[in-house]
Amino acid sequence: MPKVLISDKLSPAAVQIFKDRGIETDVKTGLAPDELKAIIGQYDGLAIRSNTKVTTEILAAATNLKVVGRAGIGVDNVDVPAATARGIVVMNTPFGNSITTAEHAIAMMFALAREIPEANASTHAGKWEKNRFMGVELTGKVLGIVGCGNIGAIVADRAQGLRMRVIAYDPFLSVERAKELNVEKVELDELFPRADFITLHTPLTDATRNIIDAKAMAKMKKGVRIINCARGGLVVEEDLLAALESGQVAGAALDVFKTEPAKENALFGNPKVVCTPHLGASTSEAQENVALQVAEQMADYLLTGAVTNALNIPSVSAEDAPKLRPYMTLANQIGSFAGQLTETGIKDVKIEYLGHVASLNTKPLTAMVLEGLLKPMNEAVNMVNAPVVAKERNIKVSEVKSESEGDYHTLVRLTVTTDKRERSVAGTLFGGNKARVVEIKGISIEAELGQNMLYVTNQDKPGFIGALGSLLGANGVNIATFHLGRSEAGGDAILLTQVDQPVSNDLLEKVRALPQVVQAKFLTFA
């Protein structure tokens, strides 16, 4: 039974989802890093919000951990590269609080435009400063959106309902998607001087860090108003303060800060600044949604292998998981076959998906091929970190897909190019779920891969099969299955036999000493 730790406060309904699906669940919130480190090795899954910091040190102690689920969008508190290196899936819930966050940005824009916080404080103090608070309308103003993904798109829709004109900068926003959203796609240097309001909805990356600095604000329309409900670190706070004091920026509304919790900040107390304590996702609906989503996603992965909203592995829907499972076995086996035969550095990997398999989600299959291929060289490799390991080793990986059928209804072929040679192996499914190798180095052969396999390449000469059988029998090795293939009569031949016990190195040397043998290897498959 999988075991999950919930280390931040989640809805009780999320806990119940785990328990209803047969997953043992512990709720231990407020753990200090040393306390979490001491117990994390017991768990297969870790469900968190923003308080728990999943550092390299925590991950090093997480010897059984398979998945980290973040109830929310941001994973700044998770060392994703370190998790990937250890083969741990990192999931988030990017859509559960999108509406809530977008609504908060719109609310902050209203508050900024009409100076509501200052007017509220003044009125509560018994003043009646009607002439002091002269706001601006949103109707007809230009809203510049930096980052027009899921949340940015919702903000654009709401802003259009307010009769604002919307322009957007997002390098990943296609022209077609911009038309669908009815927004004008622009470059950042065009957005700055045109926008009356600028709202940020982009993750914090090396490319976006400090994207709003003194240089950027100098390019903006004088009197611009800036809203940030995305991530602290997008805006250089010292530069913003200077721009507010000079009048270049008329006001700012911030829900996030470079350092959080933000107990002290140079912007606090400034009447031109509206501040909230990272409330973007703080509605009862959003908290419930993300908690339920992360519980369902983690349970699906731990129980069925379905992958949803993962940041470091291709997604596999719950519907696709059963369809892909036999192909995953096949992909791993042909990868392992080639990997166990490879003795020099790998340069290129080509994976061909032919026939029916080409219509499926092949990304996880490629990850499984790479896992099988690289595992003989690195036991810590799994489908999560295999693509990263391949990249680190400068292995070029390519996919070729064609739904046209050949000799088989469906076929997966792996071609590995090393420093010395090119080797290929192909397989298919018989009966819809039985993995079979059907081609090795271009030679047709049909074989099921068992736990213990002896692979031999030899010259096709009379007497070889008898000699090999006699040698195995004399050494107490029983043959379970026997598969043969050859390029032509008297040419190159392949023998693949399943045996009931491992073949010792001494016996393997005797096989290699047979006159017709070119290569002999003992292979193992789970």
N, C-alpha and C positions, 0 to 999 in steps of 0.2 A: 504494500500500500504506500503510495507517495505521501510525503509529509511536507507541509507548508508552514512557514513562519510568517505571521503578519506582525510587522514591527512598527507600523504607524497606525493611527486610528482610522479604521474603515467601518463602513456601515455594517451592522450585525447581519444584514441580508447577504452580504458578501461572504461572511464566515459560514453562513448556512448553506450557500451554494457549494462551497468546498465540501462540507460535511455530507450534504445530500448526495454528492457524487462519489462518496467513499474515500475522500482524502482526509487524512489525519491533519488537524489544524491547531496550531498554538498561536495565541494572541499575546504578545509581549511587547508593549509599547514603551517608549522612553528609555530604551537600552543605551548605555554608554558604549562607545566603540569597543572597548575591551570586553564588555559583557556580550556584545553581539559576536565578536570574534571567537569567543570561547564556546559558543553553542551552534554557530552557523553550519558546522560540519555535519550536523544531524539531519539537515533539511535538503529536500529536492527542489523546493521553490521558496522564494522570498517575495512577499507582497509589501510594497512600500508606497508612501506618498513623498513629500519633499523633505521630511525631517531626517530620515535615515540616510547616512552617507555610505554608499557601497564603494569603498575604496579598494585599491590594489591589495592592501593588507587583509581586508575582510575577504576578498575573493580568493586570496591564497589559502585561507583557512576553510573555504567552502568546498571541501573535497567531494561532496555529493551533489552540489547545487547544479541544477539543470536550467533553471529559468528565474529571472528577476522580472517581476511585473510592477510597473509604475502606474498607479492610479492617477493619471493626469498626462499632460503633454510633455513637459520638460523633463529631461533626464540628466540635467546638470549635476545631480548628486550621485550619478552612477558612472564609474569608469568603464565606459562601453568598450574601448579597445582592449582593456585588461580582461573584461568578461569574454569578449570574442576570442582572445588568445587562449582562454581556458575552456572554450567550447560551451559557454553559458549563453543561452538566448536572453536578450533584453527586449521586453515588450513595453509599450505604453498604450494609452487610450486617447488617441489624438482627436476623437470626435465627441467624446462624452461631455466635454465642457466648452465646446466651441461657441454655442449660442450664448452661454453665460458670459464668456470672455468678450465676445463681440458686443453684447449689450452693455457691458461695463465700459468699454471704450466709448460707445455712443453717449452713455451717461456722463462720463468724464468730459466729453466734448461739450455737452450742454452746460455742465457746471462751470467749465472754463469760459464759455461764451457769455454766460449771464452772471458770472461772479457769485454763484450761489453760496459757496461756503463762507465767504467773507460777509455777504449780505445776511446770511443766517446768524452768524456770530454777532453781528452788529445789532440785529433785531432782538435777539435773545438778551443782549446787554441793555435793552430799553431805549436804544437810539432809533431814530426814524430818519435814516440817511438816504432818502429816496433819490436825491440828485447825485449821490456819490457813486452809485453803481450803474454806470451806463454800459450796457452790454452790446453785443453784436448779434445779428441774425445768422442762422445757418443757411437759410434759403438763398440760393443763388451763389453761394460760396464754393470755391474749389477745394475739394478734399484730396490730398495726396496720400495714397496708401503705399507704404514701403513693406512689401511682402504680401502678395495677394493669393495666399493659399486658402485653406479651409476657413480660417477665422477672418482673414482679410476679405474674402469673398462675401461673407455674411455682413461685415461692416459696410461693404460697398452697396449691398442690397438695401440695408437700412438707411444709408445716407441718401440713396436715390429716392427713397420714400419721403425724405425731408427736402427733396428738390435741390440737393446739392449736385454739383458736377464732379465726377470722380475720375481722377487719373491715377495710374498705378505703376510702380516700378517693381518688377520681379523678373530676374533673369530666366526663371523656369516657367513663366506665364506665356503660353502660346498665343498667337494672334487669334486663333479660333476660340480659345477659352476667353480671351479678353472681349471678343465680340459677344459671346454668350452672356457674359456678365454685364455687358453694356458699359464697359470702362475703357478709357483710352490708355493704351500701353505706352509708356514713355521711359526714357533713360533718367537716371537719378539727377543728372545735372539740368535736365529740363523740368523735372518735378519741383525742385527747390524754389526756383524763382516764380513759379506759377501758383503754388498752393497757398491758400489762406489758412488751412489747417493741415497738419501732417500727423498721421497716426502710424505707429510702427507695429507690424505683425510678422516679424521674422525671427527665426531662432538665433541664438548667440553662437556664432562661429568665428573662425579666424577672419573670414571675409566681411562679417557684419559688425565685429567688435569696434566700438567707437565710431560707428558710421555717421553719427550726428556729433561732429566736433566743431571747433571754432571756424575752421575753413568751410565746412558745410553750411553752418548758420550764416556766414557772411554772404553766401550765394542765395539765401532765402529772401522772399519778399519781406520788406520791413513790416513789423507788426504781426508776423506769423505766430500761430499758436501750435504747440507741439504736444502730442499725447503719446505716452508709452505705457501700454498694458502688456507688453511682450516679455522682455528680459532686461534686467539691469545690466549695464555694460554696453548697451547699444548707444547710449547718450553719455558724452563726457560731461559729468555734472558740474565741474568747475567752469567749463566753457559755457554751459547753459546759464549759470549764474551771471557770468560777465555779460552775456547777450541780453539777459533780462534787465540788468542794471543799465545797459546802454540804450535799451528800447528797441533793439533789433528784433528781439522776440517779445511779443506782448504778454505771453503767458504760457504756462506748461502744466500739464496734468500727468502725474506720475503714479503708477501703481506698483512699480518695481524700481529697485535701486541696486547700485553696484555692490554694496555690502548689505546683506540681510541676515537677521532682522536689523532694520535701520533705526537704531535708537538715537543716533546723532547724525545730522547731515547739514551741510552748509545751506541747503535749499529750504530747510524747515523754518517756518516763521515768515517766509517771504510772501507778501500778500498776492503776488502774481502766480503763485504755485499752488495747485490743488494736489494733495497727497492722500493716498490710501495704502493700507498695509498689505499689498499683494492679494487683493480681493477678487482678481479677475475670474477665478473659478469658484468663488465662494457663494454659491446658492445651494439650497437644500437639494434641488433637482440635479445639479451638476455633481455634487458630492455623491449622491446615490448612484447616478449613472456611471461614473468612472469606477466606483467600487465594484458594482455589479459586472461591468465589462471586464475589468482586470481579473476578477475571480473566474468568469467564464473562459476567458482566453487562457489563463494558466491551467485550469482544469482540463480544457481541451488538449493542450499540448502534453501535459503529463500523462493523460489517459489514452489519447488517440494519435498523438503526433501532429495534430492540426496546429498550424502556426498563423496567428493573426496579429497584425500591427507590430511585427518584430522589426527592430532597427538593424539587426546584424545577421539576418537569415531570410531567404525568400519566403513569402507567405504561402501557406497551404491551407485551403479552406477545409472545414469539417466535412464538406461534401466531397472534396477532391482527395482527402487523405486515404480513404479505403481504395479508391481507384489507383492512386499512386503507389500504394504499399508494395505490391508485387514488383513494380518497376524500380522501386527504391532498392529492393533486394537484388534485382538484376544489375542495376547500375553499380551497386557496391561490389558485387561479385566480379564483374568484368574489370572494374578498377583495381580490385585486389589482385586479380589474376596478373594483370600487367605490372602492378607494383612489385609483386614477389619475384617477377622475372627480371626486373630492371636492376642493374648493378652499377650504372654510371649516371651522371647528372642529366636530369630531364630538361629539355629546352622548350618543346612545344607539346601541347595536348589538344587534340581535335576530337570532339564528340559529335557524332552524327545521329540524329533522331529521324528515322525513316518510317513512313506509314502512319499507323494510328497514333503512335506515341508522340509524333510531331504536333498533334492537336492538343496535347496536354500541357500543363504547367511544367516545363522542363528545368527551370532554375533549381529546384531542390534536387532533381535527378543529377544535374551537373555537380552539385555539392557532394552528393553521395559517391559519384564516380571519383571525385578528387579525394574524398576521405579514404576510399579503398586503395587508391593509387599511392597516396602519401603515407598511409599508416605503417607500412613496413619500415619506413625511414624515421617515423616519429610516432610513437605509440599514443601521444596525447592528442593527435589529430582526430577531429570529428567533423560532421557536416557543417557545423557552425564556423569553425575556424579554418577549415580546409582551403576555402578560396583565399583567405588572408595569408596562409602559409605558402600557397602557390605563388602569390604575388611577391612575397618576401624573397622567394627563391628565383625570382625573375622567370617564372614559367609562364609562357604565353598560352592562354586558354581560349579556345574558340568553339562555337557551336554552329552546326549546320542542320537545318530542319527542312524536311520535305515530306509532305503527306502522300506523295506517290508511293504506291506499294511495289515492291520487287518480288523476290522469291518468298518473302514472308509478309504477313499482314502487318507486323510491327517489328522493328529492329533497332537496336542501339549498338553503334560501333565506336570503339575507342581506338584512336591511333596516337601512339606515344613516340615522339622523336627524342632520342638521347644524343649524347656526344658521339656515339659509335654507330647507332642503327635506328631504323624505324620499325616499330612493332604494332600490330593491330589485333584486336580481339572483338568479336561481335556476339551478341546474344539476343534472344527473343523469349516470349512467353508462350508456353504450350498450355492449352486448356484454360487460357485466360489468367493463370496465376503461377504456373510452374516455370521457373527460370531455367534456361538452357543456353549453353555456349554452342554456337552453330558455325563459328568461323574463327580460325586462328592463323594469323599471317597470310590471309587470303586463301587458306585451305579449308574446305568444308569439313566439318566434324560436328557431331551432335552429342552433347554430354551434359549430364547433370553434375554440378559441383558438390561433392560431399565434403566431410570434415577432413579426410586425409586423401590427398591426390598425388600421384606420381606423373609428372609431365616429362616426356621424352621427345626430342627431335632426332631423327635418324635417317640414314639412307635406306631407301626401300629395296631391301635385298632379302632373298629367301633365307629362312631359318632364324631371323631375328626375333620374331614373336615367341618362338619355342624357347630360344635361349634366355630371353628375359623372364618368361614364365617359370622356367626351371630354376633360375637364379633366385627369384622371389620365393618360390616354394621351398627351396633348400634352406632359406633363411627364416622360414616360419611366417612369411607374410602372405596372408590370404587375399586374393583378388575378389572384389565385390562387383565391379563393373569394368568393362574394357571398351574403349572407343578409339577408332582409327580413322586417319585421313591422309591423303597424299595429293601432291600436285599433279603427278602423272606416274605411270608405271616406271619403276626404277629411279624415280626422282626423290624430291624431299618428302618426308613423311612425318606425321605427328601421332604420338600415342598418348592417350590420357586415360589413366586407370585409377579407379577408387579402390583403396585398400583398407583393411579393417584396423590397421594400427599404423603409427608413424613409422616412416622409413629412416633408419639411423644413418648417420654420416658415413659410417664404414660401408654399409650396404650401398649407399648412393655412389660411393667411389667405385664399387664393383660394377654397378650399372654403367657408369661413365666409361669403364674400361672395356665394355663390349665393343667389338670391331666396328659396328655400323653407327654407334651413338655419336651425335654431334653435341647435344646438350641434355642434361638430366637435372631436374629440380623437384624437390618435395614441396608441395603447396598445401596450405591449410585454409579452410573456410569455416566460418561459424555456422 
